[in-house]
């Protein structure tokens, strides 16, 4: 039950930010914004979140800037643990973000 609540908190958009399919650029950063918002809700610094996840702070900064980790790396699972949300929830948000990432030029 608590994990379900935390997962809802992870994917909820801030009241001032409406998400819609008409804004693909925003959806491309959906994972990044969810990660940043949840880290802040937990009161974790970037350094502490990175340490708990087992990555460098620069990698965490890249996550919050929109970098999409490889699923096979296991990093999404570690992020879910650090942010106290379910892995399927993080995976879903990552899939949505991936679908709306801008194509390389």
C-alpha positions in Angstrom: 0.0 0.0 0.0 2.7 2.5 0.9 4.7 1.6 -2.2 1.5 2.1 -4.3 1.1 5.6 -2.7 4.8 6.4 -3.4 4.4 5.3 -7.0 1.4 7.6 -7.5 3.5 10.4 -6.0 6.2 9.6 -8.5 4.0 10.0 -11.6 1.8 12.8 -10.5 2.4 16.1 -12.3 2.7 19.3 -10.3 -0.5 21.3 -10.1 1.0 24.0 -12.3 2.1 21.6 -15.0 -0.4 19.9 -17.2 0.8 16.9 -19.3 -0.7 16.2 -22.7 0.1 14.3 -25.8 0.2 17.7 -27.6 3.4 18.6 -25.8 5.8 15.8 -26.8 8.9 17.8 -25.7 7.6 17.9 -22.2 6.8 14.2 -22.2 10.3 13.5 -23.4 11.5 14.9 -20.1 8.8 13.2 -18.0 11.2 10.7 -16.4 13.7 13.5 -15.6 11.0 15.7 -13.9 9.6 12.7 -11.9 13.0 11.8 -10.7 13.9 15.4 -9.6 10.5 16.0 -8.0 10.6 12.7 -6.0 14.2 13.3 -4.9 13.2 16.7 -3.6 10.1 15.3 -1.8 12.4 12.8 0.0 14.8 15.6 0.9 17.7 13.9 -0.8 20.6 16.0 -2.2 21.9 15.0 -5.7 25.0 13.7 -4.1 23.1 11.5 -1.6 20.7 10.2 -4.3 23.6 9.3 -6.5 25.4 7.6 -3.6 22.4 5.5 -2.8 21.9 4.6 -6.4 25.6 3.7 -6.9 26.4 6.3 -9.5 28.3 9.5 -9.8 26.6 12.8 -9.0 27.3 13.9 -12.6 25.2 10.9 -13.8 22.4 11.8 -11.5 22.5 15.4 -12.9 22.3 13.9 -16.4 19.2 11.9 -15.3 17.5 15.1 -14.1 18.5 16.8 -17.4 16.8 14.1 -19.5 19.4 11.3 -20.0 17.7 8.0 -20.5 19.6 5.1 -19.0 19.8 1.7 -20.8 17.2 -0.8 -19.4 19.8 -3.5 -19.3 22.1 -1.5 -17.1 19.9 -2.1 -14.0 20.0 1.6 -13.3 16.3 2.1 -13.4 15.8 -0.5 -10.7 18.4 1.2 -8.6 16.7 4.6 -9.1 13.3 3.0 -8.1 14.9 1.8 -4.9 16.5 5.1 -4.1 13.3 7.0 -4.7 11.2 4.4 -2.8 8.8 3.7 -5.8 8.0 0.6 -7.7 10.2 -0.5 -10.5 7.2 -1.0 -12.9 6.2 2.6 -12.3 9.7 3.9 -13.1 9.8 1.6 -16.2 6.4 2.9 -17.4 7.5 6.6 -17.0 10.8 5.7 -18.8 8.8 4.1 -21.6 6.7 7.2 -22.0 9.7 9.5 -21.9 11.5 7.3 -24.5 8.6 7.5 -26.9 8.7 11.3 -26.9 12.5 11.8 -26.9 13.5 14.1 -29.8 15.2 12.3 -32.6 18.9 13.1 -33.1 19.7 15.6 -35.8 
